[in-house]
Amino acid sequence: MDESKMLIIGAHGQLGTALQTRFPGARAVDRDTFDMTDWDMLSKQDWSNIDVIINAAAYTNVDGAETPEGRKLTWQINATGPGYLAKLATEHTMTVVHVSSEYVFDGTQVPHLETEPVTPLGVYAQSKAAGDIAVSVTPKYYVLRTSWLIGDGPNFVRTMMGLAAKNISPSVVNDQIGRLTFTHTLVDAVEHLLKTNAAYGIYNASNDGQPAAWDDITRAIFSNLGRDDLAVTGVSTQEYFKSKTGIAPRPLQSEMDLSKIKATGLALKDWKADLAEYVAKEKEN
């Protein structure tokens, strides 16, 4: 696998940062210099030296996506752009690796299989489902559906650690169930599929381990910090958002079946072990 022939899109995000660390020889771009929603720009690029496009770019503000301006941006970035990448990949015989989300499902099936029909709820979810479909029309593609990403950037774990530093005992949602995905795990999946020439298609990719609700994940964070003195109050999603407007619907079940990607030979670490290591490193900084 020649890193110099790889293009990473979404370089400034948590996943994009991790991808650049793993593939330092790759070309990495973000929206400030490379707009994948601009077909005129894309069609004029020289693609002769690119074999693999890794699309880590996404509009991920699920509530912001419900606004008029957010809806437009969400569909451009999450659906139109990936569709353009698929068109280019077909024309230039490239492989597209596209990162998606368990939000493409409504959360009524447990666990989610790659073969489950998409049933997206909100605008963000609908745009991600459309992006998956758009990418799947090119012959050489991997769609990786992941959940609850944690890396180098704003994320849930850092938010809870910030609350602990302020001695705040929070109320946290207790009816959304899933697994954390640490960015290095997702990068492992990308690298593994490419290096092993795994069959093209859709793969679920997250950390392994027993699925948990956000309140229990918060308790694990506090435990790793040695802050068991802080209480975590579990509340339903409905209760948590009852006084807020413009809130997108969330799937309550985010657990994904990982059998398919494991069958390719990829070992996935338990999220609790990765969480302990992540918190320990954050405490050092």
Secondary structure by P-SEA (a helix, b strand, c coil): cccccbbbcccccaaaaaaaaacccbbbbcccccccccaaaaaacccccccbbbcccccccccccccaaaaaaaaaaccaaaaaaaaaaaaabbbbbbbbccccccccccccccccccccccaaaaaaaaaaaaaacccbbbbbbbcccccccccaaaaaaaaaaaccbbbbbccbbbbbbcaaaaaaaaaaaaaacccccccccccccccccaaaaaaaaaaaaccccbbbbbbccccccccccccccccccccccaaaaaaaccccccaaaaaaaaaaaaaac
